[in-house]
């Protein structure tokens, strides 16, 4: 899960991750966020993305988001998939596989 300041930034970073085969899918939604920043409570509209990835790609994906994300401290957290619909889990694996060379 990653939060973004606006939809344009979310789309740009997600496209980069998809083109790099680091994510299979992203579900993007607006979210109202409340957080503490420099001893003040802030409220903002952000965009949250649930990214479908393989466990092995998390650290590479995280580093790429950190490179591209405009926040000093972006929210990047991982929740493990304990179980799921096997064909969907296989699709995630296939969608994040690097392209095969000729």
N, C-alpha and C positions, 0 to 999 in steps of 0.2 A: 504494500500500500504506500502510495506517495501522494503528497498534497502539492498543489501548484497555486500560484497567485492569480492566474487567469487561464482561460481556455486556450489561448494562442500558445502560451508557453507549454501547457500540457500537451497539446497536439504536436508541437515541434519535437519535444523530448521523446514522446511516445513513438513518433515516426522514426526517429533515429534508432531507438531500441528495437523496433520491429525490423528495420532494414538491416540491423546488425545481428538479427536472429537471436536476440537476448530475451525477447518476450513473444508469446504466441498470440496474446490478446490483451486488450485493456478495456475495462469498463470505467467510463468517466461520468461523474455526476457533480453538480454543485453541492457545496456543503457550507453550513455556517459554522465557523470555528471561533472558539474562545481560547485564549492562551495568555501566558505571562511573558512580557518582553520588557526588559530593563525596568523591572519592578512596577510595571503597569499592566493591568488587565486589558487586553485588546480583544476586539470582536471584528471579524472580517468574513467576507464571502470568499471562499477558495474553491478549488476544484480538486476532487479526490479521484485517484485512479487505482483500481484493483488490477494488478498486473499478473497475468498467468505465465509462470516461468517454470523451468526445471530447477531443482534445488542446487545443482552444480553450477548454475549460471548466476546465482544471487550476488556473489561478491563482485564479479565483473560488471553486472548490471548496476549495482550500487555505485561503483566507482565511476561509471559512465554518467549516471545521473548527477553525481557530485560535480563532475566536470562541467556539465551543461546547465545545472539548476541555478537560478539567480539568488535564491535564499542563501544566507550564510550558513544556516543550520537546517537543511531540508528534512522533512519527515520522510524517512525511508525505513519501513519496518516489514518484517517477513512473518507470515503465518504459515505454518506447515499444513499441507493437505493430508489429513489423517486417512481419508478414504474418499472415494468418488466413483463416478460412472467410468468404468474402464475405457470405453471408446473415447471419451472426452480426455482422459489422462493421456492416452496414446496420441491423440491429436496434439496436445501440448508438446509432447516429446518430438513428434514429427515436425511441428511448426517451428521449433527452436533449433532443429538440426542445421548445422552449416550446409550451404549448398555444395553439391558434389561437382568437382571439376571435370572437364571433358578429357 
